[in-house]
Amino acid sequence: RLRCKVLNATGYKLAGRGLWTSPHCMAVSVDSQLLPLPSQARVVICGGGIMGTSVAFHLAKLGWTDIVLLEQGRLGAGTTRLCAGIVSVAKPISIECQMANYSNSLYLQLEEETGIKTGYVNTGSLCLAQNQDRFLSLKRLASRLKVMGISCNIIKPKEVAKLHPLVNIHDLVGALHLPADAVVSPPDVNHALAVAAAGRGVQILERTTVQQVLVEKGQVTAVETDRGSIECEYFVNCAGQWAYELGQASETKVSVPLHGCEHFYLLTKPLQEPLPPSTPVVMDMDGRLYARPWQGGLLSGGFEKNPKPIFTEGRNQLEIQNMQEDWDHFEPMLSALLRRMPSLESAEIHQLVNCPESFTPDMRCLMGETPGISGYYVLAGMNSSGLSFAGGAGKYLAEWMTYGYPTANVWPLDIKRFGNLQSSRTFLRHRVMEVMPLLYELKVPRWDFQTGRQLRTSPLYDRLDTQGARWMEKHGFERPKYFVPPGKDLLSLDQSKTFYKPDWFDIVGEEVKCCKEAVCVIDMSSFTKFELTSTKDQALDLLQHLCANDLDVPVGHIVHTGMLNERGGYENDCSVARLSKNSFFIVSPTDQQVHCWSWIKKHMPNDPDLHLEDVSWKYTALNLIGPRAMDVLAELSYVSMTPDHFPSMFCKEMSVGYANGIRVMSMTHTGEPGFMLYMPIEYALHVYNEVMSVGQKYGIRNSGYYALRSLRIEKFFAFWGQDLDAFTTPLECGREFRVKFDKDTDFLGREALLQQRQDGPSRRFVMLVLEDHDTELDLWPWWGEPIYRNGQLAGTTTSSAYSYTLERHVCLGFVSPPPGPEGLPTPITPDFINRGDYEVDIAGQRYPAKAKLYPFSSLFAQQKRRKEDMELSNLQAK
């Protein structure tokens, strides 16, 4: 029996033995280490695994020359040699699905291009569901894949049994079938990519170790190796397990936040009735395992609850070759495998493989140009999906290096979503112990990481925590979601996980009501805050060049503006207050801290009289929302806060209580009346206590980001990172009024926007109010749901929330008309939007919706009239 044979196999060690029976496992040329080291190159790529060879191949394909790829050992001898060889599009976010889909087609074409067999077999895959929540998550994934044109089918357990003879279906409720998924031989794919790259002029050198990257004035200049130096303009860190150390070893440290974990899988000998090569891959995520056919037998691994982090104190190449088996550790996955495929009891074991995989703090790979060093790129941290991502990731990174940005929105993977604060080895070790099991755990909307928490907190954290705050984390900063009133069951709220109406629904509803009728206070200290100052007009000139709106406004005025790229897309969406003639205060979303800093620095002239400072940590921010906010502040400052004395979008320094020099801004990021208070952190507790004390008579209460989200979505406010990205222009999202084409300075993106205005945008940002949707019983929309117009796919949602004012669900998203002749985009018109019948697809079920463009205030007027009519009829009934 398999279980007994396992115990008898414990003496076996991998010890560097080849897993894949390929004659080309290791090298393009066994003598490549004897080749002389070139003295210069345009780009040096470090890492001869599948990431490095993919980048080299795609750069060469785009016409790059003078490409050198360096590998410290033999090509593909790291994680690539040992990975399981599954190429699947079953990924949690759309950009990852796109990368995997491209990889699949690339690996199929490689055989034709190079003549090298890659072991490609179109097996398809089966994602199994043991419960209804998992089944719902698979249905949501299927809806998303169909938007991308990827074939998939939701099937019943009986159909699973027909597709895979070994799967026990007695506890299944359904499955997702992905017919285009495949398996390959990873070393052969790596070899084919290397041969294809070499055929396009890429120089590949093995047994050459990169020691550090040299940087001068923020620009890559050379790479030092154990065989000498290579001058270069670009460097790509594709060092996999070694990417973190390589980043730290460089002259200017580069943060590459990843950490290794042991990853186990089992290989059986051919079964009594050998498994055909085309047998589908099985992903039983509730059982934490995957299984694929392998040489007539089976390869099966998984993502256990108690992973084993490795190499925390650094590592060397030899350690990969000598990683130990651990049958006791693998036993839960083995038991799960035998429950799913009971007939394997009689199978014989070939080997238990223990290979290292690198994981990142948020389960997404690291890609892009590093902040602060021009020409230093990273592609690493694949979270055990390296083979699925390699083709697409290499393509996007090559486009990024060639054109300045890839052809798809890769912000969810951009290395600039992290900063140095995620580089602590202790943080990474603890976080990856949570990340690895999460890969197969059911993730309902708005779940939160539990490790690496309380890293960045407001001075008010403890005060808010004792008042019932429930926390989420953004860029390492703790932010309140909502506040649990006294007497509520805290445990059930914390454990509430659902795709339906959540347990916090009524709590957030009360917070929203208070924002609209009285006054609420939200701690928004996590927002990114910069100060830009100069001795003369340099600060204004820079902002006029970077921002689409006009920043040459009187002192004290606030301007909402986008910072656009040359294509007219949003690199940032921010609020800028002019503090003095040559001083500006820039407020951006929390996750813009590294990205926005890099963007501004990239375009800043080298002028000692122009200074940019990150003051995010200096100021606590309190958002007072509601009609009584002006009364609270008036009492605390002895200054009239009415619109006549303190107009909207205005900023001035005031005293609040005993604290002087508080920046008060008449804006709330929600469309509701109120004020933002930015105060030095030492005043935070005093100001908060004073606000809460004076606010008691006005019905003040604490509120969180869930209420903020509901308020901003029902007011059609777009947020960067959710609704806006580097491919979204102001003309597409109804923000043309924030673009000043006629200002004196030629701002970034102006030409692209003028062209788009002439041609007409081909998509528009819309509000969709769901109808015939039961909030109590129906699935909720969250984001990423397909939008249908007159039965045809027209777009997807970007964010959703329940509107307590409209008493309906509101989705925001983009819609486009069908392409015109020859596939060219068709300009979209208000008529197209207003005359369509819309539906939003939630996990395969479509709900009718009304689409709205600006203006949308009539929605609230209708709701008010409806309520008044109901009250009148109730009175008449009495």
N, C-alpha and C positions, 0 to 999 in steps of 0.2 A: 504494500500500500504506500501511496505517496508520502503520507505523514511519517511512516517508519523509515522510508528511504531518505527523507530529509535528515533524520537524526544520524544516519550512517554517513552522510556526506559532509559532516561538519569539519572534517580535516582538510577540505579542499580550499585552496586560495587562488585568487585570480592571477596575481603575480605577473601582470603585464601580458598575459596570454591573449592572443587575438580573438575577438568575439565573432567578427564577420569574416566569412571565408572569401576574401577578395584578394586577387593578386596585386591590386593597386591600392592597398589599404593606406600606405604611408606617404608615398612621395611621387612627385612628378619626375624627378631625376635623383637617383640615389647618390649621385656625385655633386648635387647642387651645393653642398656645404663647401666644396672646393672652389666655387666661383668667386672671383675677386669682389670685394665690397665696393660698390660705386661711391664716388666722392660726393655726388649730389643727385637729387631726384626732385620731382615736383611734389610727390606725395609718398610718404612711408606708412605702410600699414603694418601694425604689430599684431601677429596672431595668424597662424596657418590653419585654424579650424574653419568651420563652415561659414562663420560670420566674415572672417578676413578674406576668404576666397570669393565670397559673394560680393563684397564691396569692391575688390579688385576687378572682378569680372564686369560689374556694372559700370564702374568708372571707365574701364577700357572701352566698353560698348558705347559710352557717351563721347568717346573721342579723346579721352585723356591719354597722354604719353608720359614717359619717365615715371612709371609707377613701380615701386619696390615693395615687395611683401617679405617680411622677416618672421621666421619661426624659430623659437628657442630650441625646439627638439626636431621632431619629424612632422610633416604635414598631417593634420587630423589626428594627432596622437593624444589629444586631451579628451575633453568630454565628448567631442564629435565621434570618436572611435567607439564610445560605449553607449551612446543614446539609443533609445528604443526604436527609432525609425518610423514613427507614426506622423503622417501629415494630415491634420484635421482642421476644419474651419470652425469647430465648436469652441469658440472663444468668447470671453465675456464682453468685449467692446468691439465696435464696428471696425475700427482701424486694424485691429488684430485679425479679424475675419478676412479683411481685404488682403493683408500681408500673406496669410496662410493660403488664400485662394490663388494668389499670384505664384507663390512658391510651388504649389501643386502643378500648375501648368508649366512652370519653368523646368522642373525636374523631369517632366515628361519630354520636353523638347531637347533637353541636354543630350539624351541618347542619340537623337538624330544629328545634333550639331557636332558632337565629339566622337561618336562611335563607341563611347564607353557605356557599358551596361550599368545602370544605376540601381538595379533591383526594383524598379518601379512596378508596382502591382496595384491596380485600381480595385481595392477591396470594398470600399464603402465603410461606414462605421455606424454603430448602434449606441446611442446614449440612452441608458435605461433609467426608468423612474420607478422607485419603490413606494412613492407616496404622492399625494395630489399636489403638494407644494412643489416638489421637484418636477412633476409633469407640467405644472403651470410655467415654471422657469424655462422648460424646454419649448413650450408653445411660444413664449415670448421671444426666445432665441430664433425659432423658426420664422416668426413674422419678420424679424430683423434681417435674416439671411435672404428671404424672398425679395426684400427691397433691393438687395445687392445683386439679385439675379442668380443666387446660388441655390441649386436644387436641394430640396429637403422635404421630408414627409413625416407627419405625425402618424404613428402606427400603433396597432393593438398588440398585446402580448402574443397572440397566436401568430401574427405575422413575424414577430421576432424569432419564434421557434422555427419558422420556415426558412429564415435567412441564416440562422446559426444553429447547427445541430446540437451543440453542447450546452446551450444556455437553459438554465432552469427558470421557468417563467411564472412559477406558482405565486410569487409575492409581487409581481410587477403590475403597475396600473397602465403602463404604456411606454412608448419609446420615441425617440427622434432618429429617423434614418437619414444619413447623409451619404447618398450614393457616390459622390465624386471623391470622397476621402481615399487616401492611398497609404501604402507602406513603401519604404525604400531602404536601400543599404546606405547608411550615412557616410561611411568612408568612401564609397564609390561616388556618391553625389559630390562630396568634397573634392575628390580626385578629378571628376569631370569639370567642376567649376575652375579648378586650378589649371587644367589643361586648356580650357577655353580662354582663361585669362592670359596664360602664357602665349597662346596662339595669337593674341591681340597685343603682344609686346610687353606684358607684365613680367618683371624680373623677380623670381622667387628664390630666396636664400634660406636654407634650413640651418639649424645649429648656430643661430646668430641671436644673441640675447640683447634686447633693448634694456639699457641701464637707466637712461633718463632722457627727457626731452628738454632741449634748450630753448629758452624764450628771451626775447629782447623787446622791450617797450610793448609788451602785451601781444607779441606776434611770434609764432613758432619759427625758429630759424634752423634748427638742426636736431638730429637724433644721435645720441651716443650709444654705441653697442660695445660688446666685448671684443669686437674686431676692428673698431675704429668708428669714426663719425661720418654721418651723411647729412649734408646741408639740404634743407627742404622747406617748402612753403606750408605744407599740410602734413598733419600726423593723424592717424586713425588708430585709436586704442580698441582693438578687438581681442584683448588678451584673456577674455573669459574669466576663469577663476583668479587670474592674476591681475585683472584690470584695476582693482582697488589699490593694490600695492604699487602698480606702475604709476597710477595717478599720484600717490603720495611720494613716490621716489623722485618725481620730476623737480626741477629747480623751482618752478612755481607750482605749488601743490594743486592738484585737480581732484575734486571730490567725485568719486564714482561709487555711490552707495549700494554695494551688494555684499553678500556673504554666502559662503558655501554650506551646503548640507549634504549628508550622505543620502543617496537614492538607491533603493534596492529593486531588482526585478529577478524573476526566476525564469530559467530556460528548461524546457523538458526535451527529452529525446523524442523522435517521431512516435506518434501514438500508434496503437495497434491498427487502427484505421486512420492512416495519415491525414492530417487536416489539409485540405486543398489550399494553395497559396491565395486564392481569391476569397477565402472566408472573411467576413466582415470583422473589423476591429470592434471590440466591446469596451465601452466606458460605463462602468457601473459606479457612478459617483457617490451614491448612497452607501455602497460597499467599499468606497475609497480605492477602487482598483481599475486597471485597464488590462486588456489582453489582446494580443494579435497573433496571427499565424506565424510560425517560424520553423522553416525546414521540416515540415510535416508534423511538428509539435507546436508548442505554445510558448510565447513570451508574455509574462504577466508581472506587472509591478503596481505600485500605488503610492498614495500620499498619506502616510500614517498620522495619527493624532500627536505622536510624541517624537518628532524628527530629531536627528542628531546633527547639530551644527559642527562644522569642522574648520580647521585652519584659522581660528580666531587670532592666533598670534603670528600669522604669516605662514607661508607655505613654499614648497619648491616642487619642481616637476616630478621628482621621483616619488613623492607621496601618492600621486594618483595611481601609480603602478602597484602599490602595496596596501590598498585599502582592504580591511578585514571583512569577511563574511560575518553575519550576525543573525543566526537562524531564530534565536529567541525574539529579536526585534521584528523579524519578518513574519512571525507566526500569526498575528492578527490578520494580515493581508492574505496569508496562505489559507486561513480558515474561511475568509470571505470568498476567496477564489473557489474553494471546494463547495461552499454553499451555492455559488452561482453556477458552477460546472461540476456537479457531483461525479461524473464519469471520469474525472481526472484522478480519482483515488488510486487507480491502477497504473497511472503514468509513471515513467521513470525520469529521474532528474538528470539533466545535463550539467547544470551550473547555477549557482546563485551569484549574481553580479552586484557589486557595490560600487557605484560610480558617483563622483561629485557633481552636483548641479549648483549653479549660483542663483540666488533669489534676491529680489529687491524689496524695499519697504512697503510698496503698494501693489505688488504682484504684476507690475508692468515693466517692460524692458526699458533700458536706458539708451537714448539715441540723440544725436545732434551735436552741435558745437557747444563747447563748454563756456560758461560765463567767465569773462575776464581774459581769455586767451584766444586770440583770433587764429584760426587755422587748426585748432586742436579739437578733433571730433572723437566721439565715443559711440560704440555699438556693443553692448554687453548686457548681462543680467537677464537671461531669457526665461527664467522661472520654469525650466524643464520643457520649454516649447521651442527650443532653438532651431530644430529642423523645420518645424512648421513656419517659423518666422523668417528664416535666413534669407530666402529669395526676395521676399517683399521688403524686408528691412534693409538689405543691401541695395536694392533698387532705390528706395526712398532716401537713404543716406547719400548715395551717389548723386541723386537729383539735388539734394540739399547743397552739396559741395559745388555742384555745377551752376545751379540757377539761383542759389541763395535761399531757396525753400523748396520742399518736395511738392509733388503734384496732389497730395492729399493732406488733410489736417492731422498732423501727428502730435499735436499738443499733449494728448494724454500720455505720450511716450517721451516727450522732450525732457532731456536731462535737466533743463533749467526749471523744472517743477520742484526740484530739490535744491538745497543749499548746503553749506558746510554743517548746519545743525544736524543733518542726517548722516554724518560721517563717523560718529562715535562707534567704535567696535562693539561696545556693550549694547548700545541701542540696536545695532544691526543684528547681533547675535540673538537678542531677545525677540526682535521683530520677525526674523525669518523662521523662528520656531513656531510663530503663529501663522505666518504666510503660507508655509508649505502645506499644512492640513487644510487651509482655507481654499486652496486651489480646487478641491472637490467638494467643499462644504456648500450647502445651500445658502445663497446670499440674497436675502430679501432687500427691497429698497431701503436705503438709508441705514445700512448696518455700519458699525464702527469698529476699528481696530481696538484691541484691549491692551496691547503692549506698547511700550515706548510713549506712554501718556504723561501728562502734566510736565511736559518739557518746557513749554512756553505758556505762561499764565498771566492773566491780568492781576494787578494788585488786589482786585475785588474778588478773586477766585474763592477764597475761603468764606467770605461773607455771603456770596451768592450760593455756594454749595450748601451752607446751613439752611438756606431758605428754599431748598428743594430743587436747585438747578440740576438738569440732566444734560450731560456734556457730549459734544462731538469734537472732532479734531480736524483742523485745516492747517496745512503747512506747519505741523507741530504745535499749533496754538489751540488751547481749549476754548470752545465757544458754547454758550448755553443754547440748547435746542428748545427747551420749554421749562417751566417751573411746576413741579408737582405740588398741588395744594395740600395743606395739612389733612391727614385722615385718609389719603389715597393709598392704595396698595402699591408700594414702591417696587416690590419684587416683580409683580406681574407686569408692571409697565416696562421694567428693564428687560424682561424676557419676551416681550411682545414682538413676534416676528410674523409678518403676514404680507400677502400681496393685496389683501382686502382692506377694509376700513381699519385703521390702526387704533390702539387703545388710547393714544394721546389726542384723539380727535376733539373731544369736548374741552380738554385743557387748552389746546391751541385756539379753539373757537372763542373761549372766554378772553384770552389774551388779545385776539384780533378785535373783539368787541370793545375792550378797554382802550385799544389804540384809536378806535373810531369815535368813542363817546367820551372818554376821559383823558387819561395820560398814562403811558407806559414808558419804562426805561429799559433799553437793551444795551448791554456791554458789547461794543463793537471795536474793542482795542486791537483785534487781530488785523484790521485793515492795514495795507501797506501805506506808509507815509514818508514822502521825500520832501526835502527843502532844497530849492534851487536858487542860488544867490549869485550876484555879480556886482562889480564896482560900477559898471555902466549898463549898456543895453544888451549885454551878451546873453543873459538869462532869457529875456523876452525874445530875442532873435532866435535862440535855440528852440524855444517852445512854439514860436510861430512857424518854424520849419517842421517841427515834429507833429503839431496838432492841426486838425482840420478846422477847428473853430478859431475864432479870433480872440487871442489872449491879451490884446492891447486894450484892456478895459480899465475903468477907474479903480484906484486902490479900494479894497474892501469887497469887490465883486467876485462872484464864483462863476466859473464857466464849466459846464459839462462838455467833454470833448473826447473824440477818439484820437489815438495815435495810430496812424495808418502806415502800411507798407506801400511799396511802389505799385502794387496791384490794387490799392484802395481798400485792402482788408484790415481789420482791426488787430493791431499788435497789443493794444491796451485800450480800455475805456475808463476814463478817470474824471475826477472833479479837481479843478485847479483854482485855488484862491490866491488873488494878488494881495500879498500882505503889505508890500511897499512898492515903490517904483521899480526896484530891482530884486525883489524877493518874492518867491512863489511857493505855495504849499500844495503838494500834489498827493491826492488820496486815490488809491487804486485797490482792486480786489486783493484779498489775502494771498492768493497763490501767484500774484504778480511780483512778489518781492524780488526774486532773482531775475525773472524774465524782463520786467520793466527796467530794472537797474541796468541790465546788459544792453537793452535797446537804447536807452538814453546815452549811456557811456559810449556806445558804438558810434553815435552821431555827434558827440560832444567835441568841439575843437580843443586842441591842446593849449588851453589858455589858463594861466595861474590865477587869473582874476574871476574865473567862472568855477563855482563850487557846487557839487551835488552831494547831499548828505542823506543817509537813510536814518530817519528819526522815528521809525516804527516803534522802537523800544522806549522812546522818551515820553510818549504821550498815551494816556488812557483816553478812550473815546466812549462817551455815553450818548446814546440816541434817545432823545425825549420825543415820543410820538404821540400826537393827539391834540384835540382842540384846547385842552387845559394846560398844555405845555407852556404857553406864553404866560399864564397866571403863575405857575410855579417859578419860572425864571424871573418874572417881574418882582415877586416877593423877595427872592434871594439877591437881586441885584439893585433894587430900587430904581429900575429903569423900565420905561414902557416897552413892551415887546410886541405891540400890535403891528400889523403889516404897514401901517402908516409910518411908524418909527423904525421898524426893522423889516424892510421889504424882503421878499423871497430871493434866494440865491445871493445872500449878502453875508459878509463875515466881518466881525470886529472883536477886539479883545475887551473883556469885561471882568468885573469882579463877580464871583458867585460865592455867596457866604463870605468866609474870611479869605478865600483864595483869590489872588489877583492874577491877571494875565491869562485868563481862560479864553481860548479861541471859540467863539460861538458862531455857528453857521446855520442859517435858516434853510435847512434841507434835511431830509430824513431817508433818502434812498427808497422811499415807498410810495410817494405821491400823496401821503397824508401830511397835514400840517405838523410842524414841530421844529426841533433844533438838534444839531450835532454839537456836542461839547468836547473839545480837545484840550486836555489839561496835563501839565507835567505830572508824572506818576506819583510824586510825593503828595500831591493834592487829592488824589483819586478817592481815598476813603472819606476824607472830609466832605468833598463835594457830593459824593453819592449819599452819605448819611443826611446831609442837608436837604438834598432833593427829595429823598424818601420821607423825611420828617415833614417838610412843608407840603409835600404832595398828598399826604394822608387825607386832608380835607377835600381834595379833588379826585379821590378814588384811585390814586396811583398804585401800580403793581409792576413787578418784574415781568419781562417778556423775553422770548428767545428768537432764534433764527427761523424756526418753522412758521411763526406768525409773520415775520418779515417776508418770508418767501411767498406766503399766501397773499399778502398785501401788494407786493410788487408785481406778481403775475396777474392779478385781477386788474391792475392798472396798466398792464401791457409794458412793463419795464423789462428791457432785455439786460441780462447780465453776461459779462465776458467770461468765457470758459464754459458756459452752459448754452447760451443762445448765440453769442458772438464769438468769432474766431478769426484767424488770419485770412480766411477765404470769404468772410462776410463783409460787405460794404455798407456804408450808411444809406445808400440809395435802396438797398434790398430790404432794410429793416425800418424804413420810414423815418430815418434820422437825418434827412437831407437838410433840415433846418439847422443842424449843428455843423454844417459844412459851409464855410465862408469862401466861396470861389473868388470873390472880388477883393479879398484882403491883399495888402501890399506884398506879403511874402509868398513865394511859391512853395507850398507845403508838400510833404511827401504824399504821394498818391493822387495828387490833383489831376494829372493828365489822364490817369486811368479812370477817375470818376467823371471827368468831362466826356470821355469816350463812352462810358456806360450811360451817362445821361442822354447822349445823342442816340445811342443804339436802343436804349431802354433795358432795364434789368430783366433777367430771365427767371428770377424767382423773387418771392416776397414773403416777409415775415407776417404771419397772421395769428390772430387769436381765435381759438376754436372753443365754443361753449357747448359742452356735451348735453344732449337731450335724450330722453328715454333711458337714462342711466340711473340705476338705483344705488345711491351711495352706501346704503346698508348692506346690500346683498351682492352687488356686482363687483368684479375686479376693478381696481383703481388704475388709472393711467399714471405713470411716473415720469418717463421720458423715453425717447427712442421708438415710440409707437408709429407704425405706418399711417399716413393720411391718404384717404381715397377721395377723389372728386368724380362724381358721376360714374362710380364703379371702377375708375382707373387710378392706379397708384400715382400720387401727385407730390409726395414728400414725406417728412417724418417730423415728429414732435421733438422739441429740444428741452422743454421743461413743462411741468404740470403741477397744479395745486388745486385744492378745493377752495372755492371762493365762498366764504361765509356770508358775504354780502349778496351775491347772486344765488346762493344755495345751490350751486351747480359746480361741476368740475370744469376747470379752465385749462386748456393746453395751449402752449405757444409753439410755433414751428414754422417751417418754410415749405411753400408749395411752388411748383413749377408747371408750366404748360408742357404738353408733349413736344419733343424736338421737331423742328421743321425739316425741309428737304435736306438730304445728305447729312442728317443728324445734327444740324446746327441749332443752337439754342433759339427759342422763340421768345420775343419780348412779352412780358406779362402785363396785363392791364387790370385796372380795378374792376372792369366788367367781368373779366374771367373769374375773379375771386368772388364777386358778389352774386353771380348767376349760377354758381355751382351747387350741387348737393353733396355735402361732405360727410364722411364717416371716419372715425378713428378706430384702428384695429388694436384691440387689447387682447393679447394672447390668442389670436385667431377669431375673436368675436368682434364684429363691427358695431359701433354705436354712432347714431346720427349726430351731427354737430353743426352749429351755425358759425360761419366764418366772419370775422370782423377785421377791418383795417382801421386806421385812424380816420375820423374820430370815433370813439367807442363809448363816450359818456352816456349816450342814450340807453345803453344797457342798464346803467344804475338808475336812470330816471324811470325806465320801465319797471324795474324791480321795486322801486319806491311806490309807484302807482299801484302795482299789484298788491303790495302789503296794505296800502291805504284802503283799497277796494275790499280786501279780506276783512280788515278791521271794521269797515262800514257795514258789511253784510253780517258780521257777528253781532254788531250793535242792533241791527234791524231784527236779527233772529231773536235777540233777547227782548 
